[in-house]
Each structure stands twice: as structure tokens, then as C-alpha cells.
Amino acid sequence: MALLSLAVAGLVVTDLIRQGQRLGLAREQLRAERILGHIVRGARNLAFERGRTNVVLQADSLVSEENRRFLDTRRALVDAEYGQAIQLLDEENTALARRLSRQQQMLGDLRQRADFYMSIPLSQRDQLFAGQWFNSLTAMLEGVPESVFLLGRDGELPPLARVSLHAFDLRNALGVESSRIASILATGKPPSVEQVQELAQLRGQGDAAWSSLRREAAQSENAALAEVVSGVDREVYRNFRPLQDAVLSAFADKRLPNETLPYYSSASVPALDMVAKVMDVATQEGMLVAQSEEQAVLREFTLHLIILAALVVAAAAILTISQKLSKSLEWLRGYMLGPPDAPAEPPVQGFDEVADIGRAAAAMRADMREHRRVEAELTELSKLNRLILDNAVDGMIALDSRGLTLFANPAAQHMTGWSMGDLEGRSHHALIHHSRADGSSNPSADCPVHRTLADGKSRHVASDLFWRKDGTPFPVELMVSSWGEGKDRGVVLVFRDISDRKRIEERNQALLEELRRSNAALETFAFAISHDLQAPLRTVSGFVTLAHRALADQLDATTAEYMAMAEQGAQRMGVMIASLLDYARLGRRGEKAAAPVVLGEVVAQVVADLGAAVDERHARIEVVEPLPTVVGDSGQVYSVVQNLLANALKYAGPDRAPRIRVIGWNQGGQSGFAVEDNGPGIPAESRELVFGLFKRGGAHQDVPGLGMGLAICRRIIESMGGSIRAEDNPGGGTRMVVLFPHSLALDSAVGTGVTT
């Protein structure tokens, strides 16, 4: 009974885990509905902003106060809805969060340009911007369905999400059509043939979306949706559509309608709002469905918890009752399974039958154990060789002293197509090793099998050719070993099909090319990640600073210190991201063509630019030996030289005047230069570490820096095919050595002889 209770409890626990998973999915569904509502409402207001801004951009007047208030209201609603959607997204929706963030950033840039053009006369505006504005926001709105699908789990959309998507398609088609009509009315000119055709196409898209919306709403059997869909039929297809038809009829006759732009715009708002209301109702009803599902699963989960607790209590009671009975049977179990010298009598009187059963079972157990041991040994011995031969992946063939086949394992038969009946007693060489790849005869004297038969030496052939029964060849790797001595010497041939290896070798070049393309993609990805991190960090830093200033008079000393530390951390992170962005930019190709760079001129320019730091530290920079001319990006070469000289100045120490030498060479097939300083030097264990991202060698707590300079230097030099390393300076300090490949160095070299 106890085991039965525990078994049932185990089933309940399994079901409880399943219910817990359902509860988690229900809560995820509810969160997805909330996110969906924010995205749909934000898109709805974005559509209003798109249409009104497009009309104002094409109107021959500045933006009015009414339009300004309308746009400000819609923009605030868009930013609020998208911001709340991003806050609700978790790490599983990282792609969607980045998508919405990029859209907000792009939208901000477009708004700034739109505000500028709406505030100046039509004749001074960029005539292409209105189309760019409308197309960019249309692309954002057309991406809303994809965002909704990103919220789905295992390909399933949230409840009633399809209704929202069809309503969104209808709203978008109707809004684009209305915006196009309003833009034409604003110009005061009849539309072109292309514009009339576009309006007809938009009308078709809207009718298709309306048909899908009605079908999905009917299938949902939701009363609230049915009511609001009937409102769409009334406002759009009975009230607003006749006005549109009148306008389109006038356009078809190549004339302007009697309806004015303000009248048309005011008439379109109720229709568009009613379609938007469908999206609101669909998301609200979807949230109600998700909440009901969550509550139902929670009730079932609670019920299972109660059942599990009751089963655990019942099992404990049964175990307590059966404790005495188990003691009387424990001896029998121990005696039957225990050592042969276990006590022959039970510790409790009155169990003679149990003792007899135990002794008889023990004797039988001993006999069965011995029988099974012998049987297992015989079975194992009989199977061992068969398992080895039958399951070997490699082909194995045994030949006698004449080269005739004695045995071939299944792998060898499978690879050659010859059965054991075909192979036995026949010449291995004549059957499967008779020809070369070009079809010419393969002499037996060149066969490794016959050579091993002759001298008894083992041989390994990395690549050879065997022939199948059907006449097709296949490449093999083989090992030949001898057995026996003298005239009785035979051989064992072990081989494997290396067709896959050959194909892999043939694909290596293609894979290397793919790797190069992948590295280029990774560089682009690193650049994008570093770039995209800047906007949110600026937001965090800005709001922390604003909060610090706003509450400066209300903060105690500790809180003020924490706020200052937060500002410093954000600023440092901004510098780190900017450095990472610079680092990533180095990998982007095609930005500037390579050209000859006179290293001596670059050093002279860097020394001049560092003049203030040189004077402050009372430093001396000496350039000796002619410096080479290399082929590369002059800006990047300048960055390398500037980093090396700035490091030499910065890390010299506060108690000494920096002494720096720049030495160059271009001889013996090698070109390069070195920067030597008299600083504290870099420990041997840190000389490779300092070239990593955000790595610094030694203790420099009092010296500002991120540890990015040498990493950037190495990336630049290695992209040119060269190398950079740190060494001990014979005179004390550090010697940074930069080597260029000879193909990048020109024969001429320029020395400046600069000493400062």
C-alpha cells in the first residue's frame, strides 16, 4: 500500500510538474498579450503620425498649431507604448527588443528632419523627404506582423492575435489610401495615372484585409469583437467609403473633388479610429482569455498540490503500520541475499517456515550462481571474437602465404561487394587490387600485401585504390601485418574507405573561403553591437545626471556619492563602448584605399601634436635612423605611432622625465620601427596580456586609461600583415617593436632627425 501510494504520488508529482509548466506558459502568454497590446497601440498612433506628417510636408503652408498638437500627442503615445513593450520583453525576446529600439532611434532622426521641413516654406523643403518619411514609417508598420510572430511560442500566436493583425492590415491599407488622397488634395492638383493605380491597389488590399478580419472575428465567437466589427462596417463601409468613392471618381475623371482637405481629413478620423478600436478590443479580449487560462491552470495546480500532500501523509501512515511486519521479513531477505555465513535462524521466534524457505533458497541461490558464472564465461568467450570481427568498422582480410583469402569480416564484404563465398580461396590482388586509377594494370610486385608476404615487414599505406565487385574503385587507407614465419607466413590486411576524407579535403578550400566571409560578418556584427549600445547608455547616463541635479539638495552625503559613482560608471562605460566601436571599425574593409605612408612624416606630426604633453613632462623624444615608407592607411599608422608615444609619456612615472627614442630600419628583407622609453617596463608575464582588450600591464591605478590602445595597435598592424611585440629596453624601460611585411615597405626611407 505504501509503495502504491508513493507510485500514485510520483504520478501526481509528474502531473504537477506538467501543470507548473502550463502555468509558466500561461503567464508567458499573458505577458505576450500585454506586449502585443503595446505594440499594436503604438503602431496605430504611428500610422496617424505618418499620415498627418505626410500631408503637412506636402502642403503649401507651415505646420499649424492644431497639427502640431495632434503630432505631439501621437508621438508621445507611440514612444510610451513602445517603451513599455521593450520593458516587458525578456532575454528570450532580445531580437524583438533590439528591433523596437532601432525603430525608435530611426524614428527620432526622421522626426527631427520632419520638424525642420514643416517649419519652412514648401519651396525650401527637400522634395524627396516626404516620400522618404512615408516609405520609412510604412516599412516600420509593415514589420509589425513579424514582431507579433516573434512573440509566439513554438509557432503559436497569442489568442486573437490574428484578428489584431488583420485589423492592423486593414488600418494600414485604409490609412495609406487616406494619406495618399489627402496628399493629392493638399497639392491642389489632380493625381497622375500612377497615383490612381496605386489607390486602386490599396483599395484591393483593404478589401482583402476586411474579408480576413470578418472571417477571423466570426470564428472567434467573441461578442465584443462581433460588435466592434459591425462598427467598422458602419463607419468605414457605410459612412466613409462613399466619400472615398466620390473622391476616387473625381480622380478618375482627372479633376479635383468638391470635398476639401479639412473635410476629408476630419471624415477619415472616425473610420480609422473604429478600425483601431478592433485592435484594442482584440488585445483586451486576448488578455482576458490569457488571464482565464492562467487562473484555471493555477486552480488545477493548487488541487494537485493538495492531492500530493494527502498522498504523502497516507504513505507515511502505511509505512508506520508496516514497520513491525518489515522487521520479520528483513531477516529472510538478508539471509537469501547475504553472505553464506549469515545466521541460519531468524531473530524472532515463531518463523520456522520462514527459516526453512530461507535455507532452501540460499542453497538454490548458490547453485544458480555457479551455473550462471560458468555459462556467462562460455558465452563471453564465444561472442568475443565474433563481436570484434562483425562489429569492426574497418575491413579485415586474412590471406595465406600465396595471397589467397582465408577470411573477410562483414565490413570488408560490404565495402568490396564480394561475399565470403566469392572471396574464399581466391587471390586478393586479382579481385580487388588489380588496377590503378587510370585503368592500367597494377603489378603484384608493387602490392604492399605481396611485399609483406616476401619480407614480413608491416606496412602502412595512407592512400591506395581498391575495386568493388561492380567494377567501381574506392580510395582506402590500409595496414598490412604478417603472421607466421617463412613459407607459412600469411598477412592480415586492415583497411578503411577514405572516400569521405577525400571529399572533406576537396571541400577545405570552400570552407576556408566561407570562414573568411564569416570573419567579415563577425566584424560587422561587433561594429553593430558596439554602435547600438551607445544610445541606451546615453539614456541611462543622461537620466542619472538629471536625477542627480534635480535631487542634489535633498540627498545625504552617502547617496550623493553613490549618484556620482553611477555617473562616473556610465561615463566610463561610454568611453569603453566608444573604444570598442573604434576597435570594431578597424575590421571594416573598404573604408580607405591603401597608399604610401612616409613613417618619418607621421612621427614628426605625432611629436608636434604631443607638444603640450612633452613640455609638461619635460620629456625628450629622439628620432634616429631613417624610418621606412610603408603602404597602408595613413590615419591608422598615425594612430599606432600616437598610441606608442603617448604610452611612453604617460607610464614613465611621476618622478622621472621621459626619455623616448624612435628607431627605424629597412634592410635585410625586413622593415619596421621601435619605440624605446625609460619607464618602469612591463613584467615578462604581462607582455602579451597588454595587447588584449581592456588589459593593462603592471600597477597603474593612478594613471587613467582603459587598456585599449595596444589592442588597437595590434589590430591595425596585423591587418597590414605585420606584427607588434613588447621587449625589455637594454637601457631600462620598455621597447615596443613593430615589424612590417616586406611587401608593404617601399625601398625609400625618410628620416626626420627630430629631437624635442
N, C-alpha and C positions, 0 to 999 in steps of 0.2 A: 504493500500500500504506500509506504514511504517513497519507494522508487517510482511508483506510478504518479504520486503527487509531484515529485521532482520533475518527472518527464513532462507532465502537463505544465508545470511551472516553466520548464525550458521552452515549450511551445509558446506559452504566453509571453516570455521574455523576447522570443524571436518576433512575435507579432507586435510586441511593444516597441521593439527597435524599428520595425516597419512603420508603425504609427508615428514614431518620432520623426522618421524621415519624411512621412507625409506632412507632418506638422511643419517641418522646416520648409518643405516645398510650398505649402500653403502660405506661409509667411513671406517667402520669396515672391510668390505670385502677387500678394497684396502690395509688396514694395514695388514690384514691376508695374502694377496698375497705377500707383501714385506717380512713378516716374513717367509713365505713359501720359497721364493727365497733364503733367507739367510740360512735356514735350509738345503735345497737341495744342494746348492753350498758347504756348509760346509761338508755335508755328502759325496759329490763327492770327495772332496780333502782328506777327512778322508779315503775313500776307497783306493786312491792312496798311502797314507801314510801306511795303513795297509799292502798292497801287497808288497811295496818296503822294508819295515822294516822286514817283514816275510822272504823275500828272503835273505836279508843281514844276519839275525840271523842264518840262516841255511847254509850259505856259509862258506867255509873253508878259510876265509880271513877277515881282518879288514875292517871296513866301508871305502869306497873310498871317495875322495873329491867330485866326481860327485854325488854319492848317498847322501853325507852329504848336499850338496847344494839343491838337489831335496827334501830331507826330511824337511830341514829348511823352504823352500818355501811353501811346502804343510802345514806344521804345522802353519805357520803364517796365511795362508789363512783360515784354519779351525778355529783358535782362533778368527780371525777377524769376520768371518761370524756368528759364534755362539754368540759372544759378541754383535754384532749389533742386532741379533734376540732377545736376552734377554732384551736389552734396549727398543725394541719396544713392548714387552709384557706388558699388564696392569694387574690390580688386578684380572680380570676375568680369566686370564691365569696363575695364581700362580702355579698350578701343573706343567704346562709345563716349566715355568721358573726354578722351583726347579729341574726338571728333567735334563734340559740342564746344570745347574750349577753343579749338581752332576756328570754328564758325563765329564765336563771339569776337575773337580778335579780328578776323577778317571783316566782320560787320562793323566793328568800331572804326576801322580805317575807311570803309565805304561811307559811313555816316559823316565823318569829318569832311570828306570831299563833297558829299551831297549838300551839307550845310553851307559850305563855301559857295557852291554854284547857285543855290537857291537864293542867296543874298545879293547876287549881282544880276544885271540885266541879261536877257536871253542872248543878245548879240555877243556878249563876252564869255559865254559858257562854252565848255568843251562839248561839241555836238555829239560826240561818241559816248559821253559818260552816261547819259540817260539809258542807252541800250546796255552798257556795261552794268549799271546798277540793277536794271530789271533782270538781266540774264543771271547775274551772280546770286541775287536773292531767290530767283526761280530755281537755280541749282541747289541752293540750301533747302528749299521747301521740297524739292523732288527727292532729296535724301532722307526725308522724314520716314517714309515706309521702311527704308533699310535700317534706320535707327530703331524702329519698333521691332523689326525682326531680330535685331541684336539682343533685345530684352527677352526673347523667347528661350525656353529651356527645352533641349532635345528636339528642336524644330517645332515646338508648340507655341502658338501665340497666346497672350493673356486673353481671358474671356472678353468677348465683344470687341476685341481689338480690330477684327476685320471690318466691323461696322464703322469704327473710327477712321480706318484707312480709306474706305470707300467715301465716307463723308469728306475726308480731307481731299481726296482726288476731285470730288465734285466742287468743293470750296475753291480748290486751286484753279480748276478749269474755268469756273464761273468768275473767279477773281481776275484771272489773266484776261479773259474775254472783256470783262467790265473795264479793266485798266486800259486795254488796247482801245476800246471805244472812247473812254474818257480822254485818252491822249490824243486821239484823232479830233475829238470835239475841241480840245484845248488849242490845237493848231489852227482851227478855223478853216481847214481845207478838206475837201472830200478825200477819202482814202484811195490808195493805189490798188491795182488788181491783186498784188501780192498780199496786201493787208486784208482785203476782203476774203481771199482764200484762207488766210491764217485764222480769221474769225470763224469761218465755216468749220475748219478743222477743230478749233477749240469748242465749238458748239457740239460736234460729234463726241469729243472726249467727255464733255459734261453729261451728255445724254447717256453714254455708256456707264459712267460712274453712278448716275442716278438709278439706272436699272439694277446695277450690282448692289447699291445701297438698299433699295427696296427689298430685293431678294434676301439679303443677309438679315435685315431687320425683321422680315416675316419669319425666317427660320429661327430667330432667337426667341420668338413668342414672348417678347417683353412689352408690357403695356405702355411703359413710359416711352420706349423707343418708338412704338407704333404711333403714339400721339404726336411726338415731335417730328416724325417723318411726314405725317399728314400736314403739319405746319409748313414743312418745306414745300410740299405740293401746292399749298395755298399761296405762300409768299413768293416763291420762285416761279412756279409754272402757271399760276393764275394771275398774279399781280405784276411781277417784274418782267416775266418773259414777253408779254405783249409789248411793253415799252421797248425791250431789246429788239423784237421783231420789227417794230416801226423804224427804229434806228437803222437796222441792217437793211431794211427795204430801201430806205433813202440812200444808204451807201451803195446798194446795188445799182441804183439809178444815177450814181456819180454825183450826188448832191448831199448837202448837209440837212439833217432833220430839223423839225421845228423845236424839238426839245433842246434846252440849253444844258451846258455842262453842270451848273449847280443843281438843276432839277434832276438830271440823270444820276449824279453822284449821290444825292440825298435819297433817291428812289432805290439805289442799289444796296444801301446800308442794311435795311430790314431783311432783304433776301439773303445777303451774306451772313448776317447775324443769325438768321434762322438755321442755315446750314452749319454754322459754327456751334449752335446750340445742340445739334445732333452729336457732335464730338464730345461736348460737355456731358450730355446725358449718357452716352455710351461709356465714357470713362467712369462716371459716377456709378452707373449700374454695374460695370465690371468690378469696381471696388466693393460694391455690396455683395456680389457673388463671391469674390475672394474672401471677404470677411466672414460670410456664412460658411464657406468651406473651412476656414481656419477654426471657427467655433465648433463645427461638427467634429473635425479631427481632434480638437482639444478635449471635447467631451468623451470621445472614444478612447483617447489616450489616458484620461483620468480613470475611466472604467477599467481599463486593463491594469492600471497600477493597483486598483483596489482588489481585483481578482488575484493578481500576483501576490499581494500581501496575504490574502486569505489562504492561498495555496502554501505559502512558506510556513504560516502558522500551523496548518494541518499537517504538513510534512514533519515539523518539529514534534508535534504531539505523537504522531505514529512512531517516530524514531525513539521517543522516550518510552513508549509502551513496549516496543520490541527489543529493548536493550537487554532484558534478562534472557529472552529466548536466544538472542545472538550469542550470548556468552556460552550457552550449552553447545552451540554448533561451531563455535570458533575453534575448539579443540580438534573436532573432526576435520575441518578444513586445514588446520596447521599440520595435523598428523599426515593427511593424504599428500600434502604438497611440501612438507618439511623434510628435514634430513632423516636418514634411515634409523638413527639412534634416538628419535623422538619418543617420549613416554608412551607406552602401549596401553595405558589405562586412562580413561577420562578423569579429570579432577573432581567431577560431580558424580555422586552415586546415582544408580538407577538408570544408567545409559549403557547397559551391556550390549544391546543390539547395535548401538552407535559404534561401540568399540570393535565389535566383530566386523561391521561394514568397513571401518577404517583400516583394520589389519588386512582384510581381503583386498581392499582397494590399493593398499600400499604394495602388496606383493604383485598384483596385476600391473601396477604402475611401473615397477622395476623391470618386469619382463618386457613391457611395451617400450620402455625407454631403450633397452639394449637392442631390441629388434629394429626400432626406428633408426638408431645410430648406425647399425651395420647397413641397413637399407639406404640411408642417406649417403654414406660413403661410397657405396657401389654406384648409386645413381649419379653422384657428383663426378666420379671418375669416368663414367661412360659418357656424360654430357660435355665434359671439359673440352676435349679435342674438337667435338662436333660444333660446340658453340664458338670456339676460336676460329675454326675454318669457315663455318657457314655465315658468321656474322662479321667477318673481316671486310672492311670497305675496300682494301686493296686486293687485286687479283694475285693468286698464289698458284704456281705451277711447279710440279716436281718432275724432273727429267732424269733418265738413266744415263749411263756412260756414252750411249750412242746418240743422245739428244732426243730420244723418244719420250712421249708424255706418259707419265705414270699416274698423275693425279692433277686435277684442276678444281679449285673451290668454286662455289656458286658465283662469286664476284667475277672471277676470270671467265667463266662460261657466259655470264651476262654481257661483259664488255666485248668479247670477241664474237659472240653469236654462235660459237661452236659448243655443242653439248659434250658431256663427258664421253659418251659413246663415240662421237666424232673424233675426239682428241686422243683417246687412249691408244697407245701403241703406235702413234703416228709422229712424224718429225715436227717438232715445234717450229723450226725455222722455215720449213716448206709451207706450213699452214698460215702463219701469222706474221712472219718476218722476212718474206721473200723478196720484197721490192723496196726501192727508195721512193721519195715523194714525187720525183719526176717520172716514175714508171720504170726506170732502169733496174736491172737485176741487182740484188744485194748479196754479194758473195758471203758464204758462210764463214770465210776466214776473217771477215770484219765483224762478225756477230759476237757480241760480248758473252753470249752463252757458250759458244764453241771455244772462245779463248779461255774462259774459266774452266771448261772441261779439260783443256790442254794443260794449263799451268796451276789450277787450283786456287788462284787468287780471286778475292772478292772484287766486284766492280760496281761502281755507281754511275749510271748514265742519266744526266739531267734531262735530256730530250732525245727521244727516238720515235720511230714510227711503227705501229702495228697495223695489221689488216684484219678487218672483220670477215665473217663468212660471206656477207653480201658484196664483198669487193671494195668497201669503203675504208679509207685509212682513218686513224685517230692518233694524236700525239700522246706519248707516255713518258713517265719517269720510272726507271727500273733499277733494281738492286739484284745482283746475281751473287750467290754464295754457294760454295761447294760442300758436298757431304761425301764421306767415304774417302778411300785412298787408292791411288794407282789406277788399275783397269776397272775397279769397281766404283770409281769416282762418278758421282752424279751432281746435279745442281738443283738448287731451289731458286726460282725466279719470282720476285715480288715486284709488281708494277701497279701503277695507278694512271687513270685517264686524266691528262692535264689540259683538256680542251678548255675548261673554264679559266684556267690560269692564262692560257694563251689569249682568250678573249679579254680577260682583265688587263693584260699587258697592252693589247691593242686599244683599250679604252683609256689608258693612262693620259695620253695627250689631250683627249677631250675633257677628262676630269680636271687636268691642270688648267685648261682654259676656263672651265667653269669656276674653278677656285679663284682665278684672277677676277672674274666678273663678280663673284661673291664678295671678295675683299673690297671691291669698289662699292658694292651695295652697302657693306658694313660701314665704310667711311661716310657714305651719305646718311646712313641711319644715325651714326654718332653725332654728325652735324645737326641733324633734325632734332634729336633728343636734347642736345645742349641748348639749341635755339629755343625750343618750346618751353624749357624750364624757366626762361628769363621772365616771361610775362607773369606767371603765378608768383614767382619770388618777388617781383617788383610790387605786386599787390600786397603780399604779406608785409614786406618791408615798409611800404607806404602807410598801411593801416596801423602797424605797430608805432611808427613815428608819430602819426596823427593822434593815436591814443595817448602816447607819452606826453605830447604837448598839451592835449586837452585836459589831462588829469594831473599835470605837473604840480599844481598847488594842493592837490588832495592826497598825494602819495607820501607814505613814510619813506625813510631812507632806504630800507631794505627793498621795498617794492620798486622804488625808483632805480636802484642798482640793477634789479632783475630786468626792468624795462630797457635800461641802457645796454645790458648784456644781450638782450634779444635783438636790439637794433644792430649792435656790432656783429652778432652772429649772422644776421640777414645780409649785412653789407659784405661780410667776408664770403658768405655763400655766393653773393652776386659776383664778387671778384673771381671766385673759383669757377663759376659757370662761364664767365667771360673768357677765362683762361682755357677752359675745356673747349669752348667754341672756337677760339683761336687754334687750339690743338687740332680740332676736327677739320678746320678749314684747310690745314696743311695737306690733308689727304685728298682734297678735291682737285681734280685734274682740269686742265684746260683753262685755268684762270689767267695765265700769263705765259707767253711763249718764252722759251729759254733763249738767252743771249749772252755774249761775252761780258764777264764782270771783272773789272780790274780790282783785285783784292786790296791793293795798296790805297786806291782812292776810297774804298769803303772804310778801311781802318782810319784814314785821315778824317773822314766825315764823322765817324763814331767818336773819335777823340775830341773833335770840335764840339759835338753835341753834349759830351760829358764834361765840358769845361768847368761848369759850376761845381760839380761833384769833385773833380780833380783838385780845384783850388781849395775847396772846403777841407778835403782830407790832406792837403799838402802832398799830393801824390805825384809820382813821376812815371810817365809812360814812354817807353823807348821802343822804336820800331827799327829792327836790324835785319839785314839780309833782304834781297829783293823778294817781294811777295808775288805769287803766281797769278795769272789770269785764268779764270775758270768759266765754264758755260753753265748758266743757271738763271735763277730769278734774283735780281739784284736786291729786292726787298727782303727776301728770305735770307740771303747771305748777310745783309746788314743786320737782321735780327740775331743771327748766330754770333757775329762779332760783338754786337752791343751787349748780349747776354753774358758772354765770357768776360768782357772788360768790366761790366757793371758788377758781376760777382766778385771779381778780383778786388775792386774797390770796396764793395760792401762787407766782405768777410775778412778783410785784412786784420781786423781787431781795433779796438779803440785806442790802444796805447802805442801804435806804430804808424809811420807814414807809409802808405802803399808804394811798392816799387814793382813795376809791371814791365815785362818785355814781350814784344810780339816778334816772333821769328818765322820766316817763311823759307820754302825751298821748292825747287822744280828741277830735279835731276835724278838720274838713275831710274827712269821709268816711274817715278813717284813724285806727287805734288802734295803740298799741304802747308799748314802753319801751326804754330804752338803759341799759347798764352801762358807765361810764367809769372807767378807772383811770390811775395814773401810772407804770405799769410800763415795761419796755423796748420794748413794742409788738411787732407781728407784721409781718415783712417783707411787702411787697406781693405777692411771688411765692408766699407761703405762706398767704395769707388764705383761699383756697378749699381748700387742702390740709388745713388743720387740722380741717375738718369731715368728713374721711374716717375710716374705721375704723383705729385704732391709728396715727394720724398726729398729729405734734406739730410746731408751727412754731418755728423758731429752735433754738438750742443750749441744752438744759436737762438736761444729763447729771446734775446734782446734785439735780434736782427729781424726786421719784418720780411716776410716773403711766404710764398705758397709752395715752393718746390716744383714749379712748372717750367722754369727757364731751361734747365738742361734737358728735360724731356722734349721740349720743343726743338732744341738744338739737334738732338739725336734724330728726331723725326725728319727734320729738314735735310740733314747731311745724308741719312740713309736713303731718303727719297732721291737723292742725287747719285746714289750708288757708292757713297763714301762711308767713313766710319769716324767715331769720336770716342776718346777714352781719357781717363784721368790717371796721372802718374805723379810720383814724387818729383819735386823740383830739386835738382842736385844742390842748389844753394839754399834749400829750405823753402817750404811752401808747397804749392800745387802747380803742376804743369798739365794743361789741357791740350791734347794733341788732336788735330783734325786732319784726316787724310782724304784726298780726292782720287777717284779712279783716273788713270792716265788719259782716258778718252775724253774726260771733262776738262782737262788742263790744256791751255794753249802754250805754244813754245815761248811766247814773250812773257816777261815778268816785269813788274813795276815795283820799285822800292821807293818809299817816300822819304825815308830817313827822318821821320818825325820824332822829335823828342820834346816832351812837355812836362 
